Amino acid sequence: MAGRKGKENDGWIRWFDVSDPQLHEKGYTIYKVTLKVKHSMALRTKAVSVWVAVQEDGAVITGHCDCMAGVSEVCSHVAATLFYIAKAADMKTSCTSKPSQWNKPQKRKPQTAHAEASSINFKRPKHPLLDNTPPKMPKTAATGPSLTTKTQQPMATASQRETFHNMIRDSGAKPALLSLVKGFNDSYIPSVVALNMPSPLCQLFRTEYMQLSHHDLTQKCEEEASRLSFSTEQVAALEKTTRLQTKSNTWFQYRAGRITASNFKTAVRTNPDNPSISLIKRICYPNAYKFSTTATRWGCQHESTAISSYKEVQLKSHDCLTVGESGFHIHKEHSFLGASPDALVTCKCCGEGLLEVKCPMCVKDKSILSEADQRQFCLELREQTLQLKQSHPYYFQVQAQLACTGRKYCDFVVWRGEGKTTQELHIERIYPDVAFLSPHVARAKTLFQKCIMLELLGKYYTVASAQH
């Protein structure tokens, strides 16, 4: 059939004729069909003449073609002719191929009997079912019993529903259905809402504060600062809620406006009377001032590998070591400070600590020790041992993390490797340094009260920089 359609569509049949029917001596009618058929490959060659003799019922009697294979009466030209005849028999003559004629008038409906006007309903029904005529059933409607018959199901009792709810609650998943069931939906309320968490600092802004003088705006800042305290339960709930870190909107919201551990050194070294505007904006609007370099991308890509390597090494010498996710920790006393360590570490022998991992790209192709004499590198050689420089921003970061989390120690890790292969791992345990931290926390508090709060409430530095 595909061959027939192809020949017809491509124009291989060039001419078609049917002779007058002739009556055979045995009583049936014979038709002789003559066609001109083009060659399929030799397009420039003259079309061949083909004829076939067929009965009225479609039976083929004989055929002939003047091509080289036509003597056998079974060449492709004869086959094309038979295909064409079959197609022509299937097709009906279109209305455009017939002489023009008038449309046949429709049959008139039987005239209704005369009636008084008062008894005739002239309104058109809004819905067919409102009429008295029964609805028409489809012609192909099934005569058997309906397959969609609804059976009346008995209602579940209160005891059965409670049993079902308890069963899906204890399944280990958190079904969305239970969030709508009284008595089970308490656990679906976000901790931030349930504990009446203080609003994020980014929500302190008011348009009217932009018109205040420096003195009046400072007074407003002092009033708001007195309401920024967090309870122990709120701190714990926020940390748990934000363990996805960069994948959590709450994590971004509560970091904004706080001096985080990664910015701690820069914050305590800037002058509060003339602060770094870029630092203020980076603290208040972290989403708008995110940056990405080849070195930072390298560190993010290999952080999970470094944590796995650390865990593999520490399991050999620590009892029941666990390394878990960490959210955003707010300092219990100084709520303007916050930290997000890479992980939380716990073991029976050492207690609760935290983990901070660095994957510097500068040691990608050389040993960690070879970089110890470089000024910008975080480690130095002291007493024949690689140690974190106390003047380096990473040391400030670790101390701020210890202060915000209240943990006993921090394992500072420097990882060197390629792909998922660890080639070198430096692990250094760092403890809280109160003498180092106390004066720096005081400086950070001054910066927050004198500068950051001004920007949070009235965009003081953003407006000033735009005017200049």
Secondary structure as UniProt FT lines:
FT   HELIX           2..9
FT   TURN            10..11
FT   STRAND          13..18
FT   STRAND          22..23
FT   TURN            25..26
FT   STRAND          29..37
FT   TURN            43..44
FT   STRAND          48..55
FT   TURN            56..57
FT   STRAND          60..65
FT   TURN            68..69
FT   HELIX           70..72
FT   HELIX           76..90
FT   HELIX           95..97
FT   HELIX           117..119
FT   HELIX           128..130
FT   TURN            139..140
FT   TURN            147..148
FT   HELIX           158..169
FT   TURN            170..171
FT   HELIX           176..180
FT   TURN            182..184
FT   HELIX           185..188
FT   HELIX           191..194
FT   TURN            195..196
FT   HELIX           201..204
FT   HELIX           207..211
FT   HELIX           214..225
FT   TURN            226..227
FT   HELIX           232..241
FT   TURN            242..244
FT   HELIX           245..247
FT   HELIX           249..255
FT   TURN            256..257
FT   STRAND          259..260
FT   HELIX           261..263
FT   HELIX           264..269
FT   TURN            272..273
FT   HELIX           277..284
FT   TURN            286..289
FT   HELIX           294..314
FT   TURN            315..317
FT   TURN            319..320
FT   STRAND          322..324
FT   STRAND          329..330
FT   TURN            335..336
FT   STRAND          337..339
FT   STRAND          343..347
FT   TURN            348..350
FT   STRAND          351..358
FT   HELIX           361..363
FT   HELIX           369..371
FT   TURN            372..373
FT   TURN            375..376
FT   STRAND          379..382
FT   TURN            383..384
FT   STRAND          385..388
FT   TURN            390..391
FT   HELIX           393..405
FT   STRAND          409..418
FT   TURN            419..420
FT   STRAND          421..430
FT   HELIX           434..447
FT   HELIX           448..452
FT   HELIX           453..458
FT   HELIX           460..467
//
